[in-house]
Amino acid sequence: MSSSTVITNIATLVTNDPSLGRGSPLGLVQDAAVVIDGDRIAWTGESSKAPATDNRVDAGGRAVLPGFVDSHSHLVFAGDRTQEFNARMSGRSYTAGGIRTTVAATRAASDAELEANLTRYLGEALRQGTTTFETKSGYGLTVEDESRALRLAARHTDEVTYLGAHIVSPDYADDPAAYVALVTGEMLDACAPHARWIDVFCEKGAFDGDQARAILTAGKARGLHPRIHANQLSHGPGVQLAVELDAASADHCTHLTDADVDALANSSTVATLLPGAEFSTRAEWPDARRLLDAGVTVALSTDCNPGSSFTSSLPFCIALAVRDMRMTPDEAVWSATAGGAAALRRTDIGRLTPGAYADLTLLDAPSHVHLAYRPGVPLVSGVWRRGVRVV
């Protein structure tokens, strides 16, 4: 039988439901409490009105917010690209070709080595408040290596993405059309049973608009829902293709035309921004302010990967978004929680409302604003996932 727990004496509770508290979009409750029953949220409100429960936790005047939802990561890999990062910070620009280094290391790694890496980075993320994560294949680029990456990932999350179309496999460098045929044929057949999503890197040096459309359309026919790496390094067709195919998310969104912004604003496709990538490549920042003011739904994610954004910290990304992408602290926190949930088309995470999963983060601070106000400080002092305290 499940037991109930009240977390009380919360200075600021972020519910992400304006009907439950003040302030849009966060729905803030001061001097608050939240009741967990089993793996779900049963009640939120003022501490003085909290119902009786089996257990009681005193938050000590700290802030509580939904667990972070990281809707874009690349965690099934082996190897290290320290030298590439060091060279880039010394003046060499980033290009998509660096992925090939990780492909070689990943192919050479054992299943045990890959899963050990995966669980290591998941542990890092959990200690920093991430309770839901999406992760992708994309560093195998063979039928066997892509399917095993997804199989390993599926042991740890339901949000698994088939990214055979990360780059054209080095094995097919002289015949990209044959590689697209593999990605949409035999590789898709092997990978679809282990994935929920399909993704493609639509960019110069990777896949053009026609190739990306063929890949995503084939995935949809197999029951996988599209997401897309779009408009990261240059203007291109990625965002328009995302809207056309009802992709859950267009990710990066750095180089956008007015038509791209309008298309996103009039669709259900989320713009997922990945400031760790811009930080780690010294690239141009996405204009979050432009997107938000146009009415686009924005998510924040880490893009954790060994080449261009080797961070598992959504608190760090929140601080970057506030400082360098002109988001307010409230907007950034919403985007890293409810925004990430929207990018995964989930309504049972990213919010602390009755019926949602009891995924909570306790900060050693009185307000969520401290995530941007005190950048780099390890503020997460407690994490509950599915109603169980895990940090």
N, C-alpha and C positions, 0 to 999 in steps of 0.2 A: 504494500500500500504506500502511496506517496505521502510525504509529509509537507507541511506548509512552513514557510519562513518569511518573517517580515524583516526587511532592512529599514531601519528607522534612523532618525537624526541625520538625514541627508540635507546638506545645506542647499544644494541645487540639484534637482532631478530633471534630466532632459528626457522627455517622452517622445518627441517628434510627432506629437499630435496636438495642434493648437487648441482643440476642444477640451483638452485635459489641463491646460495651464496657459500662462500668458506667453505672448511673443510668438510670432510666426517666423520661421517654421518650427521652432523647437518645442513649443508647448512646455514652458518651464514651470516647475512647482518648487517653491521655497519651503524650507523646513518640512521636508517631504518624507514619505515612506513608500515602499513598494513591496507587495506581497507576491511570493513565489509559491505556486502549488504544483508539485511535481516538476515537469520541465517547462511550465508555462507561467506567464505573468497572470495573476488573478486580480490584482487591484493596484491602483496608484492613487496618491492623494496626499493630503496634509498628515503629518505624523500624529497629530492629536485625534485623527479620525480613523486610524488604522484598525482593522479588525483583529481579533485574537487569532494567534497562530501557534503551531507546535514549537517553533524555534524563533529566536530573535537575534539579529545582528545589529550592533550599533555602528553606524557609519562615521561617527565622531566628527560630524560637521563637515564632511567631505562631499564632493560632487559625485553623482552617479549618472552614467549615460549608457545608451545601448552599446553593446559590443560592436567594434568596427567590422565593416563588411568590405573585404578586399576583393574586388571583382575582376582583377587583372594581375596575374602573376605567372611566372615561368619557373617552377621550382623543381622540375624533374630534369636534372642535368648533372654533369660531372666536370671537374676541371676548374681552372682559375684563370682570370684574364687581367691580373694585376699589372702585367707589363703593358698591355694595351691601354689600360686606364692611365697609367703613369705617362705613357707617350702622348696620349690625347691631352692630358693636362699640361703637357709641354708644348702643345701647339698643333698637333695633328687632328684634323676634323674626323668626326664619327661617320662611318658608312655602314650599310647593312652587311657588308662582307665579313665582319668580325664574327658573325654567328657561326661560320664554318669551323672556327677554332673549337667552340664548344661542342659542335656536332661530332668532331673526331674524338674528343674526350668522352662524350656520352656513349657513343657506340662501343668504346673500349671498356666501359665500366660494367661491373656485374649488377644484377638486380639488387643485391644486398647493399652495394655501395650507393646506388641511386636512391634507394629507399632511406638509407641512413642520412644522406644529404637532405632529402625531402623532410624528414621528421625533425632534423636540426633546425631548418628554417621555419617550419611550422611552430616549433617551440619558441623560437625568437619572437615570432609574430604574436603568439598567444600571450607571452609575458608583456607585450606592449598593447594588449587589449583587443586584438583581432580574434573574433569568435567564428567568423565565416570567411572562407576564402575560395576563390576560383583558381584553378591552375591548368596549364596547357601542356601538351606535348610540343614538338617542334624542334627538338635537338637530336632526333634520330634520323628522320627523313628516309627511312626504309620501312617496308611493311612491318617487319619484325620489331624494329626499334621504336617505331611510333606506337604500335599496339601495346608493347610492354610498358612504355611510359604511361599510357592511359590506364592500364591495368593497375600499376602501382599507385597512381594518383587516386584511383577510385576506392582504394582501401582507406583513404583519409578524408575524402570529401565527395559530395554528390555533384559539385559544380566543376565538372571535368570538360575540358575543351580540346577537341581534335584540331591541331594546328600543323598538319602535314605540309601546309602551304605557308611555312615561315619564310623560307627562301627556296629557290630551285636547288635540289640536291646537287652537290658537287659531282655525283655520279652521272648526272644528266645535264651538265653544263653546256654541252653542245646541242642539246635537244630538249628545250624547255617544254615543248608541246607534249612530248612523251612523258615528262614528269607530271604535267597537269593530268594526263590520262591515267597515270598511276594513282595520283591523289584522289581522283574522282571515281576510281575503279577498285582495283584489288586492295589498295591501302584503306580506302573508305570502308570496304566490306569488313576488313579486319578490325577497324577502329570504332565503328559506329556502336557496337554493343557495349563499349566501355565509356561512352561520352554522352553528354547532354547537349553540347554546343559544338559548332564548327566555326573556325576563324581563318582569316587569311591576311597576310601582310601585303596590302595594296599600296605599292610604292615603287618608284624607279629603282631598279636593281633587284626587285623581288617579283611581284606579279602585277600586271596591268589590269585595267578595268574589265576587259573582256574575260581574261583568265580568272579574275576574282569572282565575277558573276557566275561563270561555269562551275567553279569550285563550291561556292555557297549554295547554288541551286541544286547541285548534286547532293549536298549534305541535307538540305531541306527535304529532298525526296526520300532520304533515309531516316527522317524523323529528327534530325539535328537542327537546332535553331541557330541562326547566324549571329555572329558578332564580327567586328572587323577592325584591324589596325588601319587607321585612316588619316591621311593628310598630316603625317608626322614630320617628314623631312622636306616636303614641298606641297604645293597645290596639286590636287589630283582628283580622281573620280570617286574616291573611297566614301566620303560622306554621302554623296548623292546615291551611291549604290546601297549604302546601309539603309537609307530611308526607303528606297525603292523595294528592298527585300524585307522590310520590317525587322531589321536587325535589332536586337535588344540594346546594343551599345555600339557606338563608333568611338574608338579609343585613340587618344593622343589629340587630334583636332587642333593642331598648332597653326596650320596654314589654311585659313578659311576665307572664302568669298562671302559677300552678303547673301548670295543665293544659298550657299551652304548653311549659313546661320538660320535663314528663313526656313529652309527645309527641315532642319532639326527642331525648330520651334513649333512647327506644325505637324510633328510626328510623335510617336511614342518611343523613338530611339533616344537613348541617353547619351550625352557627350561625357565620356569618361576621361578625365584629365590625369596625367601621370607626371607630376612635377619632379619626381626623383630622376626621371630621364633627362629633363632639361638641366637639372642641377649637375648631373654626372657627365653631361656632354657639353656643357656651356652653350646650349642651344637657346634659341628664342623661346620665351615663355608663352604658353597658350594664353589667350585673352579671356580669362574666365568672366571678367566683368561684362564684356560684350555679349557673351552667351547668356549670362544670367539676366541681364537687362532686356534681352530679346525674348525671354520666357523659356529658354532651353532648360531641361532637366540636366543637372550636372552631378557627376559622381567623381570622387577622388579615390585613386588606388595607387599602390606602390610600384607596379610593373617590376616587381622583384625579379631580377635576372642577372647573370654574371657579367654581362657586357656593358649595359647602358644604364642600369639603375639597381645597383646591388644593395638595396635597403629593404628590410621587412617591416619598417616602422611607419605606420599611418600617422602617429603623432608628429613625426618629422615632416611628412607630406602636408599635414594640416598647417604647420608653421610656414612652410614654403608657400603654400597657396595664399595665405594671408599676407605674407610679406611681399611676394613677387608676382602674384597673379590677381591681386586686388580683390580678393574675397574677404568678406567680414568673418570674424571668428564663428559666428552663428552659421553662416553659409557653409563654411569649410567643415564644421562638425556635422552638419546635416548631410553634406555630400559624402562624407566618409562613413556614414551609417545608413540613413534612409536612401541616400543617393546610390550607394553601392547595392542596396537591396533592389532598387528600381532597375539597375543595370543587369541584375540577375532575374528580374521579373518575379520578385518574391515580396509578399506582404506579411510574412510571419517572422521576419528578422528586421533589424535596423530601426526598431521602435520599441518602446516600453509601454505597451497598451495591453489590456486584458485579451488573452487568447494568443498573443505573440509568444515566441520562444523566450525563455528566461535567459537571455544572453546579455550580461551586464558588465560594465567596467566601472570600477571604483577608483577615483583619482585622489592622490594625496594633495588636494587643493580644494578650495571652496567653490570653484566655478570651472566650467568647461573652457572658459576663455584662457585659462592658464596653459592650455595646450599650445597656444600661439604666443602667449605672454612670456612663457618660460621655456623657450625652445631648447631641445637637447637634454632637458632634465627628465629623469625617469619617474614620471608622475603616476604611472599605473601601479596601484597598491593592492588591487584585488580584481579577479575576473571570475565570473560565473558563466558557464556554458551549459545550456539545457538544464538549468536549475541547480547545477553542481558547481561548488567553488573549486576552481582548478588552479588558481594563482593566489 
